[in-house]
Amino acid sequence: MEQKPSVGRIVHYKAPANDEYEARIFATVITRIQDDEAVDLCVFGQAGFGFRQGVKKGDEQSQWNWPARV
């Protein structure tokens, strides 16, 4: 059964690579559901936090996904 995103759920966000860093995974909270495909996020990083809007679910850079079960 596929999980359904909802406000307040913790997910992972894959930040895109840049000149200084390779792509990295950050803890993230869903702040708004836009539609079946996209959500808004608050991403927590080493230097603070930032917001991303209209982020689609997936395993690519600039996408969110559920944390792996351990």
C-alpha positions in Angstrom: 0.0 0.0 0.0 1.5 3.4 -1.1 1.8 6.0 1.6 0.0 9.2 1.0 1.7 12.6 1.8 0.2 14.8 4.4 1.1 18.0 6.2 3.6 17.5 9.0 5.1 14.2 7.6 8.8 13.8 7.7 10.4 12.9 4.3 13.8 13.1 2.6 14.7 15.8 0.1 17.6 15.2 -2.4 19.3 18.6 -2.8 20.9 19.1 -6.2 24.6 19.0 -6.7 26.5 22.3 -7.1 30.1 23.4 -7.4 30.8 22.7 -3.8 28.7 19.6 -3.0 27.5 16.4 -4.5 23.7 15.8 -4.3 22.8 15.2 -0.6 19.8 14.0 1.3 18.2 16.2 4.0 15.4 15.8 6.6 12.3 17.6 5.4 8.8 18.3 6.6 5.8 18.5 4.2 4.2 22.0 4.8 1.5 21.9 2.1 0.0 19.5 -0.4 -0.3 21.1 -3.8 -1.9 18.2 -5.7 -1.4 14.5 -6.3 2.1 15.1 -7.8 3.7 18.0 -5.8 4.1 19.2 -2.2 5.8 22.2 -0.5 8.6 21.4 1.9 10.7 22.9 4.7 14.2 21.5 4.3 16.6 21.3 7.3 20.3 21.6 6.5 23.6 22.3 8.2 23.3 26.1 7.9 19.6 26.4 8.8 16.5 25.7 6.8 14.9 26.6 3.5 11.6 26.2 1.7 10.9 24.5 -1.6 7.6 24.7 -3.5 6.0 22.3 -6.0 8.5 19.5 -5.3 7.6 16.2 -7.0 8.1 12.7 -5.5 11.0 10.7 -6.8 14.6 9.6 -6.4 16.2 12.3 -8.6 17.8 15.6 -7.5 15.4 18.2 -6.3 12.7 15.6 -5.5 11.4 14.2 -2.2 10.8 10.6 -1.1 9.9 8.5 2.0 12.8 7.5 4.3 13.8 3.9 4.0 12.4 1.6 6.6 15.0 0.1 8.9 
